[in-house]
Amino acid sequence: QVQLVESGGGLVQAGGSLELSCAASGRIFSIRAMGWHRQAPGKQRELVASITSGGSTTYADSVKGRFTISRDNAKNTVYLQMNSLKPEDTAVYYCNGDGYWYSDAEVGPFTSWGQGTQVTVSS
């Protein structure tokens, strides 16, 4: 029942910026971590950035110094600020979250993915 809704993405020229956002909703008990993956045409999916509930961040080497991940725990939302975009950043970006969900009957783990948003960087 936990769902992720993404926004942002689009077409931008090289050197430009975009901000992606992803909001989790549903019967969320807690979120352990949220992050972003991307998959470019002909390439494997890769982790771009992640952030834990404690604020620890992880970045792919290819985006360090250019991308910043942040969160708003009150809104169960994660953001990815992308600066100095390059054509090689062109990909479908997927939001991911994991944690624990609840119902009246039980509490259990969840892992959810957004449907992806296209980011295209022109040269």
HELIX and SHEET records of a PDB file:
HELIX    1   1 ASN A   73  LYS A   75  5                                   3    
HELIX    2   2 PRO A   87  ASP A   89  5                                   3    
SHEET    1   A 4 GLN A   3  SER A   7  0                                        
SHEET    2   A 4 LEU A  18  SER A  25 -1                                        
SHEET    3   A 4 THR A  77  MET A  82 -1                                        
SHEET    4   A 4 PHE A  67  ASP A  72 -1                                        
SHEET    1   B 6 GLY A  10  GLN A  13  0                                        
SHEET    2   B 6 THR A 117  SER A 122  1                                        
SHEET    3   B 6 ALA A  91  TYR A 102 -1                                        
SHEET    4   B 6 ILE A  28  GLN A  39 -1                                        
SHEET    5   B 6 GLU A  46  THR A  52 -1                                        
SHEET    6   B 6 THR A  57  TYR A  59 -1                                        
SHEET    1   C 4 GLY A  10  GLN A  13  0                                        
SHEET    2   C 4 THR A 117  SER A 122  1                                        
SHEET    3   C 4 ALA A  91  TYR A 102 -1                                        
SHEET    4   C 4 VAL A 107  TRP A 113 -1                                        
END                                                                             
